[in-house]
Amino acid sequence: MHPAQVLDLQADLYERTMQDAMQDIIANHYRVDTRPWIGDRNAQQEGVRIASVIPHALQVSSAYYVEPDMTDLVVFASAGMDETDLFRYDELPTECGFAYFENPLVIRDVRGTDLFVNGVLWFSTRNFDPVSQEERSGTMIMMLNDHFTTPDDIAKEIMSGSLKHFDYDIYRAVLGRWGVIGFEMLYDGQRIGPPIVVADLAKLAEIEAEGMVAHEFTNIRRQVHAFWLMLNQTITKVSDSEVPRAFARRAKKAKLPGRVTVVRLRRHEHPEHGVGETSVEWSHRWLVRGHWRWAPVSQHHPLAEPDGAGGWKARIWIRPAIKGPSDKPLHITSKVYSLSE
């Protein structure tokens, strides 16, 4: 797809979220997601408020088109993060953003179903934090499936017409191509947690009451957090796309920002020896897996934070690379992550 198509997708979602029927659906999704922790009444009130905020967030969101290859890197990078890593508000690329993953993120939900996340909307807001039992400012993440391009199991079930008491014609008229997957909230200084999490007692009770079995599920916050961090890494090329006039006109008509940021893998020739390597007579070549590393940086680095010794450090992604002399055999272990570049 052309990156500028994200503007049309953003405009379509914006126009739909302005409708009362769409806001009712969003509010209900939010209520179902959060009522085990904050109670049905609070969840309903919060859902209505969040649904009313979303169109305004979309109207000012920067648009991001994420090339297909980047999805694999984001997932791999998220798996390699420490669960004690903290979310920092100043690491956000923009306060509000709408990212479209042509190759969706795949997450497992609490019911054991694989969900495909194509759209990720984030924006700053306040909501009720069940841990502190008070309202806090944070970053809300809304996840969406694109039923038209990569429908997940839930979308296929809905479109099959097999669900009882479900009018798909009305659903399609209101949501169009979009399926609302769910919401997550991140607070400044919050731990991102482990890759896989277990439902707490409140959610377990709700799942069991529905006659279903609860499963371990994907911590999507890690993947979104990794995506934000990757935008500031040298392996990632972030650039504005040329927007054809027709797309720009439609964006202007919808009163949306008329620019799209393309997120892609940076491709370049790898030197045979890295900086600082000595000339050693190696017997083979080897692959260095992609991984995160804390490295000393300038205080002006976008991800800089104090290192506790008067300097500054940042999480740097060390890209996969082949090292060693080109005339020697390549030894690859069973734990190698393959990423075509």
Phi, psi and omega per residue, in radians:
M1 nan 2.673 3.071
H2 -1.337 2.373 -3.124
P3 -0.929 -0.574 -3.101
A4 -1.154 -0.304 3.096
Q5 -1.083 -0.392 3.101
V6 -1.043 -0.571 3.108
L7 -1.099 -0.722 3.093
D8 -1.137 -0.701 3.122
L9 -1.130 -0.738 3.124
Q10 -1.118 -0.733 3.131
A11 -1.130 -0.700 3.125
D12 -1.114 -0.794 -3.141
L13 -1.131 -0.709 3.116
Y14 -1.040 -0.851 -3.103
E15 -1.097 -0.633 3.135
R16 -1.244 -0.678 -3.110
T17 -1.264 -0.184 3.054
M18 -1.383 -0.279 -3.091
Q19 -1.445 2.506 -3.125
D20 -1.058 -0.692 -3.104
A21 -1.116 -0.690 3.110
M22 -1.187 -0.699 3.130
Q23 -1.138 -0.588 3.077
D24 -1.125 -0.728 3.134
I25 -1.136 -0.782 3.139
I26 -1.098 -0.787 -3.132
A27 -1.063 -0.675 -3.137
N28 -1.201 -0.713 3.064
H29 -1.025 -0.787 -3.125
Y30 -1.115 -0.719 3.135
R31 -1.069 -0.794 -3.133
V32 -1.114 -0.667 -3.122
D33 -1.168 -0.632 -2.929
T34 -1.929 -0.200 -3.032
R35 -1.115 -0.487 3.114
P36 -1.086 -0.417 -3.055
W37 -1.804 -0.583 -3.041
I38 -2.046 0.037 3.111
G39 1.538 2.655 -3.020
D40 -1.116 -0.717 -3.088
R41 -1.156 -0.850 3.107
N42 -1.068 -0.718 -3.124
A43 -1.110 -0.679 3.140
Q44 -1.174 -0.766 3.123
Q45 -1.121 -0.769 3.128
E46 -1.134 -0.672 3.139
G47 -1.064 -0.756 3.117
V48 -1.095 -0.742 -3.122
R49 -1.174 -0.807 -3.136
I50 -1.071 -0.736 3.135
A51 -1.061 -0.596 3.140
S52 -1.317 -0.411 -3.125
V53 -1.425 -0.563 -2.998
I54 -0.972 -0.817 3.127
P55 -1.068 -0.604 3.108
H56 -1.202 -0.633 3.081
A57 -1.139 -0.752 3.123
L58 -1.092 -0.600 -3.074
Q59 -1.184 -0.445 -3.119
V60 -1.970 0.094 -3.072
S61 -1.327 2.402 2.949
S62 -1.269 2.439 -3.098
A63 -1.685 2.377 3.133
Y64 -2.217 2.246 2.993
Y65 -1.822 2.097 -3.084
V66 -1.774 1.981 -3.120
E67 -1.082 2.642 -3.035
P68 -0.932 -0.718 -3.104
D69 -1.091 -0.474 -3.079
M70 -1.196 -0.466 -3.105
T71 -1.068 -0.801 3.123
D72 -1.042 -0.715 -3.127
L73 -1.162 -0.742 3.137
V74 -1.063 -0.783 -3.134
V75 -1.114 -0.782 -3.135
F76 -1.133 -0.762 -3.128
A77 -1.129 -0.637 -3.139
S78 -1.165 -0.604 -3.139
A79 -1.191 -0.455 -3.100
G80 -1.573 0.064 -3.123
M81 -1.464 2.655 3.077
D82 -1.362 2.350 -3.107
E83 -1.167 -0.232 3.085
T84 -1.531 -0.066 3.080
D85 -0.998 2.525 -3.071
L86 -1.858 2.466 2.990
F87 -1.318 2.293 3.103
R88 -2.097 2.239 -3.111
Y89 -1.026 -0.629 -3.082
D90 -1.319 -0.025 3.053
E91 -1.546 -0.131 3.105
L92 -1.130 2.376 3.105
P93 -1.158 -0.630 3.060
T94 -2.591 2.706 -3.111
E95 -1.090 -0.689 3.073
C96 -2.195 2.391 -3.140
G97 -2.674 2.667 3.056
F98 -2.235 1.963 -3.127
A99 -1.898 2.343 3.100
Y100 -1.989 2.085 3.106
F101 -1.677 1.873 3.126
E102 -1.084 -0.684 2.977
N103 -1.708 1.837 -2.931
P104 -1.191 2.694 2.919
L105 -1.251 2.379 -3.135
V106 -1.876 2.142 3.137
I107 -2.223 2.611 3.082
R108 -1.717 2.249 -3.129
D109 -1.614 3.106 -3.024
V110 -1.147 -0.341 3.120
R111 -1.614 0.074 3.094
G112 1.479 0.273 -3.117
T113 -1.744 2.401 3.064
D114 -1.403 2.229 3.135
L115 -2.018 2.499 -3.110
F116 -1.865 2.042 -3.110
V117 -1.715 1.844 3.062
N118 -1.628 -0.753 -3.088
G119 -1.902 2.342 3.061
V120 -2.232 2.017 3.065
L121 -1.883 2.298 3.046
W122 -2.263 2.573 -3.131
F123 -2.824 2.721 3.135
S124 -1.457 2.407 3.114
T125 -2.831 3.104 3.025
R126 -1.974 2.516 3.025
N127 -2.673 3.019 -3.097
F128 -1.384 2.109 3.140
D129 -1.645 1.997 -3.099
P130 -1.151 -0.358 3.135
V131 -1.314 -0.899 -3.124
S132 -1.500 -0.198 -3.120
Q133 1.036 0.627 3.093
E134 -2.642 2.899 3.102
E135 -1.311 2.409 3.122
R136 -2.406 2.670 3.030
S137 -1.444 2.429 3.131
G138 -2.834 -2.915 3.136
T139 -2.019 2.074 3.126
M140 -1.547 2.385 3.071
I141 -2.025 2.201 3.059
M142 -1.992 2.284 -3.084
M143 -1.959 2.413 -3.075
L144 -2.361 2.543 3.003
N145 -1.772 2.486 3.051
D146 -1.646 1.793 -3.102
H147 -1.100 -0.445 -3.045
F148 -1.393 -0.603 -3.034
T149 -1.779 -0.828 -3.103
T150 -2.396 1.211 -3.133
P151 -1.102 2.351 3.082
D152 -1.575 -3.037 -3.057
D153 -1.082 -0.649 3.129
I154 -1.131 -0.774 3.132
A155 -1.077 -0.750 -3.134
K156 -1.130 -0.651 3.125
E157 -1.139 -0.732 3.132
I158 -1.142 -0.802 -3.068
M159 -1.259 -0.337 3.136
S160 -1.278 -0.328 -3.124
G161 1.355 0.263 -3.082
S162 -1.495 -0.210 -3.109
L163 -1.366 2.285 3.113
K164 -1.299 2.581 3.080
H165 1.003 0.592 -3.136
F166 -2.258 2.086 -3.130
D167 -1.685 1.668 -3.069
Y168 -1.156 -0.544 3.138
D169 -1.035 -0.737 3.112
I170 -1.192 -0.762 -3.136
Y171 -1.010 -0.818 -3.119
R172 -1.150 -0.666 3.139
A173 -1.110 -0.616 -3.088
V174 -1.458 -0.880 -3.042
L175 -1.613 -0.357 -3.111
G176 1.100 -2.127 -3.091
R177 -1.459 -0.131 -2.959
W178 -1.661 2.440 2.965
G179 -2.121 2.221 -3.130
V180 -1.425 2.046 -3.130
I181 -1.524 -0.813 -3.141
G182 2.866 -2.978 -3.040
F183 -2.331 2.641 2.991
E184 -2.428 2.642 3.115
M185 -2.163 2.321 3.091
L186 -2.096 2.361 3.116
Y187 -1.945 2.588 3.131
D188 -1.009 2.211 -3.134
G189 1.525 0.046 -3.136
Q190 -1.383 2.441 3.050
R191 -1.193 2.476 -3.132
I192 -1.377 -0.370 3.028
G193 1.438 -3.119 -3.083
P194 -1.340 2.874 -3.139
P195 -1.120 -0.641 -3.126
I196 -2.103 2.342 -3.111
V197 -2.164 2.808 -3.132
V198 -1.921 2.429 3.128
A199 -1.067 2.451 3.094
D200 -1.344 3.090 -3.034
L201 -1.060 -0.676 -3.118
A202 -1.112 -0.765 -3.138
K203 -1.243 -0.656 3.094
L204 -1.024 -0.772 -3.125
A205 -1.090 -0.700 -3.133
E206 -1.162 -0.745 3.141
I207 -1.114 -0.787 -3.130
E208 -1.134 -0.594 3.119
A209 -1.137 -0.435 3.101
E210 -1.520 0.048 -3.141
G211 1.328 0.426 -3.106
M212 -2.051 2.908 3.126
V213 -1.815 2.249 3.132
A214 -1.401 2.477 3.137
H215 -2.104 2.802 2.918
E216 -1.106 2.557 -3.072
F217 -2.375 2.848 -3.057
T218 -1.256 2.375 3.045
N219 -1.515 1.572 -3.061
I220 -1.117 -0.377 -3.133
R221 -1.059 -0.579 3.124
R222 -1.136 -0.750 -3.093
Q223 -1.185 -0.731 3.109
V224 -1.161 -0.706 3.111
H225 -1.090 -0.758 3.104
A226 -1.088 -0.702 3.112
F227 -1.037 -0.813 3.121
W228 -1.055 -0.746 -3.132
L229 -1.170 -0.643 -3.101
M230 -1.129 -0.385 3.129
L231 -1.151 -0.310 3.138
N232 -1.897 0.327 -3.119
Q233 -1.852 2.638 -3.083
T234 -1.194 -0.416 3.131
I235 -1.228 -0.324 -3.084
T236 -1.802 2.294 3.065
K237 -1.814 2.072 -3.125
V238 -1.991 2.076 -3.079
S239 -2.599 2.714 3.093
D240 -1.333 2.438 3.083
S241 -1.562 2.579 2.995
E242 -1.227 2.194 -3.083
V243 -1.784 1.977 3.087
P244 -0.980 2.654 -3.018
R245 -0.992 -0.687 -3.101
A246 -1.087 -0.734 3.123
F247 -1.156 -0.725 -3.126
A248 -1.106 -0.687 3.134
R249 -1.112 -0.753 -3.121
R250 -1.162 -0.652 3.102
A251 -1.139 -0.732 3.131
K252 -1.115 -0.678 3.132
K253 -1.103 -0.638 3.119
A254 -1.458 0.006 3.139
K255 1.075 0.706 3.097
L256 -1.907 2.718 3.047
P257 -1.025 2.280 -3.047
G258 -1.644 0.773 3.104
R259 -2.443 2.668 -3.126
V260 -2.260 2.302 3.046
T261 -1.689 2.215 3.135
V262 -1.695 2.257 3.139
V263 -1.936 2.007 -3.088
R264 -2.446 2.871 3.046
L265 -1.235 2.393 3.040
R266 -1.439 2.225 -3.094
R267 -1.980 2.230 3.079
H268 -2.711 2.932 3.135
E269 -1.294 2.327 3.097
H270 -1.540 2.298 3.029
P271 -1.183 2.643 -3.113
E272 -1.138 -0.600 3.093
H273 -2.136 2.417 3.128
G274 -1.351 2.972 3.126
V275 -1.080 2.267 3.088
G276 1.502 -0.042 3.131
E277 -1.339 2.473 3.098
T278 -1.585 2.809 -3.121
S279 -1.458 1.582 -3.112
V280 -1.866 2.549 3.119
E281 -1.423 1.387 -3.137
W282 -1.279 2.576 -3.126
S283 -1.564 -0.140 -3.103
H284 -2.788 2.976 2.981
R285 -1.752 2.738 -3.132
W286 -2.533 2.809 3.137
L287 -1.840 2.262 3.030
V288 -1.609 2.045 -3.109
R289 -1.202 2.627 3.045
G290 -1.123 2.369 -3.127
H291 -2.780 2.818 3.060
W292 -1.516 2.543 3.064
R293 -2.534 2.415 3.013
W294 -1.378 2.237 -3.088
A295 -2.338 2.579 3.072
P296 -1.194 2.385 -3.121
V297 -2.448 3.005 3.020
S298 -1.270 2.687 3.106
Q299 -1.144 -0.223 3.141
H300 -1.565 -0.063 3.077
H301 -1.102 2.422 -3.058
P302 -1.078 -0.366 -3.133
L303 -1.927 0.251 -3.053
A304 -1.143 2.484 2.990
E305 -2.572 2.700 -3.083
P306 -1.015 2.474 3.140
D307 -1.671 0.025 3.111
G308 1.498 -0.050 -3.122
A309 -2.218 0.391 3.114
G310 1.624 -0.080 3.131
G311 -1.955 -2.811 -3.095
W312 -2.338 2.584 3.120
K313 -2.403 2.854 3.102
A314 -2.676 2.685 3.032
R315 -1.320 2.096 -3.128
I316 -2.021 2.348 3.095
W317 -1.530 2.098 3.077
I318 -1.582 1.973 -3.000
R319 -1.265 2.658 3.056
P320 -1.038 2.454 -3.124
A321 -2.712 2.599 3.018
I322 -1.593 2.228 3.115
K323 -2.130 2.782 -3.121
G324 1.872 2.938 -3.088
P325 -1.177 2.430 -3.042
S326 -1.171 -0.324 -3.109
D327 -1.640 0.146 -3.129
K328 -1.863 2.714 -3.134
P329 -1.152 2.653 -3.128
L330 -1.668 2.125 3.092
H331 -1.786 2.086 -3.137
I332 -2.140 2.243 3.128
T333 -1.424 3.025 -3.125
S334 -1.301 -0.124 -3.086
K335 -1.810 0.377 -3.090
V336 -1.394 2.413 3.048
Y337 -1.728 2.149 -3.099
S338 -1.653 2.199 3.104
L339 -2.375 1.949 -3.106
S340 -1.227 2.288 3.102
E341 -2.219 nan nan
